[in-house]
Amino acid sequence: MEDESRRVLETLEASEYDWMTVASIAQKTRLSEQQVKPILEAFAFGNVVIKKPDPERDGSPIYAARSRYRRPANLLNRTLSALADRVK
């Protein structure tokens, strides 16, 4: 795995957030958004990351590492996530 790809995946897996924007990933990896976008698209195609169907309010796509997404969330996080989806 290329160094840039590895940095993107490690950032998604280690983040304090479940979902991250391209801009956030670029900032944490010190890569440009233009470098991060194709890496994320390749990972999404390869089923390594998940692209959330509904983007951020500003239209930015958001991503999560599949390995992190599958981790069981505690009851509070699941409840807050469900409420956030309904408040939109």
C-alpha positions, 0 to 999 in steps of 0.5 A, a space after each residue: 500500500 502506498 504511503 499516502 493511501 496508508 496515511 488516509 486509512 490510518 487517519 480514518 481508523 484512528 480518528 476520534 470521529 466516526 465520519 470525516 470529510 475529505 478536508 478533515 482527512 487532508 488536514 490530518 494526513 497533510 495531503 491535499 484534497 486532490 490527493 485524498 479524493 481518489 484514494 477514498 474513491 478507490 477505497 470505497 470501490 474496494 469496500 475498505 471505506 464507506 461513503 455516507 449516502 447523505 453528505 454534510 449540510 454543505 454537500 461535502 461527502 463524508 467517509 468512515 473506515 469500514 473496520 471502524 464502522 462495524 465496531 459496536 457502538 455503546 448505547 449512548 452513541 447509538 441513541 445520539 446517532 439515531 436522534 441526529 439522523 431524525 433531526 435533519 
